[in-house]
Amino acid sequence: MMYRFMTIVLAVLALIQAPALRAQDGPLRIEITEGVIEPLPFAVPDFIAESSAANELARNIARVVAADLSGTGLFREIPADAFISPVTSFSSPVQFADWKAINAQALVTGAVNVDADGKVTAKFRLWDVFAGQELGNGLQFSGTQDGWRRIAHKIADQVYSRITGETGYFDTRVAFVAESGPKGQRAKRLAIMDYDGANVKYLTDSSSLVLAPRFSPTGDRVLYTSYESGFPRVYMLDIASVSRRILESQDGTMSFAPRFAPNGRTVVYSLIRGGNTDIYKMDIGTGQSTRLTSAPSIETAPSVSPDGSQIVFESDRSGSKQIYVMSADGGEARRISKGDGQYGTPVWSPRGDLVAFTKQSKRRFHIGVMRTDGSEERLLTASFLDEGPTWAPNGRVIMFTRETQGEQGQSRLYSVDITGRNLQQVSTPGGASDPSWSPLQ
Amino acid sequence: MTRIVKRGSPMSKTFLSKAFILGAGLTLAACTSPDRFGSDSAVDLNNSAGSVAGSVSDPTSPAYFEQAVGDRVLFPVDQHTLTNAAQSTLDAQAEWLLTNSDYDALIEGHADEQGTREYNLALGARRANSVHEYLVSRGVPASRLRVVSYGKERPLESCSTESCYVQNRRAVTIISIGAGV
């Protein structure tokens, strides 16, 4: 029973500890370990419509599943015009020979029903074509018609997860700053959208400058900085109700760069008093704040480790901008950035193994990752201005802001995987900056 | 009570202030924006294009403060220390504020686009604070002064070269009557 050995190995830094699940007998599997190889060819025929009301959704859901998988760079879709046999029923046997003939190594089949109440139910099966068997069990997801894209993303997350062994990141959202207007008078609004750019919704109007939204660990709130009061201050907004409240309003101060700790109750941020910027934390239940750094230098961009024990942040205490780690209670910090150039905006990965950062070197900006002790630094991008990384919840992809230069310069969102592969622009209605990736919903 | 309308944004800054800054001997490589100002920008000191109230010929007017005294100081890359030229400008600002005690001032700190948003916000605050401390050292009551940082959010000039950056690394003193701070 030797099926062809199908392992697609990807260039993830040698430092990534991939699950040691290398196949012995060649089941459908992408090993996210090291080295760059071909994306895995797959097919997603239109899903079967089980009622006439489901005709359009049956096609659209299949398209979104395919787009999610292709968008990772790990998979390559085989177009429908190459298909030999149609899939006419969800329950009829799969003609494996026809899919082998076009080298579709993975096949996703599905069916969609819309019931009398308008509830959408989509079920799917994932097939390992060359093994001639199903990979995992069929599953179904239900939701409203408006929520059909989420159903598609959930199916794609399942497929991704079964083939890579990693958690998916498709049923997620991105909070960001939508930008319009000329460079010197940029209008900025808080916005939220699906990770793939669909379903954009605005959370604030453009009457006040807003910066850098950050999701809560539960994905229901965002922290951000607004000039609503005339001064930069940290606010918290409930996404469902779009209601907001100011978190830090000490007179004569400014506050910014907020981020939730993993417990969702503590917020770390920067407070400026008398021209000096330090890091504070606040219990959002009691409003009580604690100062964590006290140096005449700039301390900003704090990010708490997933276990809540440490904070990585940016400081210019050495005379240049570098990245440091300290206890979540403050105290002595150790510098982790070691290379040439200047470092900022460190963000702890959801897995806890890496810190993503912005690096400024020789008039270029880079997004990079390093281990939490600063070793094995790797730059993933380079441009006139890249900044502000945010992690996909599975720690495999980073989204960031890229701004082009000159009078007509504009900001857009890009994503790149942590191997530095698959750099792509994220669809947004116009200019966009400061992305924050939600947890998996 | 008269209330001076604060400019909506630095973009509404007229050519006049720049002309003055140049005239004041600060060595600036002005990043000209012909499309914005036109090639025939006649310097009419009595027409400040809705920028600030008053005539520049009236030494008690905001227009005079902005254009004759000089409302801004510039900083080297990543620096917040005041140059000699900046100190001269701030000496004049302090003198004006002490003479015209009805006015309060908001000091805006800015950075150029080379740097992260967070760091630049902190850097702009340092610059604004440098101005604040200097004005206080010259006798202006701290109660009449407030500071804000815009980081790199409000560049005055939009090109991506040093000729623009030099003008964006600034602290601007914006005066208003009875701001009630």
Interface residues (C-beta under 8 A of the other chain):
Chain A: P182 K183 G184 Q185 R186 L209 L211 A212 G230 F231 P232 G252 M254 F256 A257 S270 I272 G274 G275 N276 T277 I298 T300 A301 E314 D316 K321 G344 T345 T358 Q360 R363 F384 L385 E387 G388 E403 Q405 G406 E407 G409 D434
Chain B: S9 P10 M11 S33 H80 E113 Q114 G115 T116 R117 E118 Y119 L121 A122 L123 A125 R126 A128 N129 S130 H132 E133 R146 V147 V148 S149 Y150 E153 R154 P155 L156 E157 S158 C159 S160
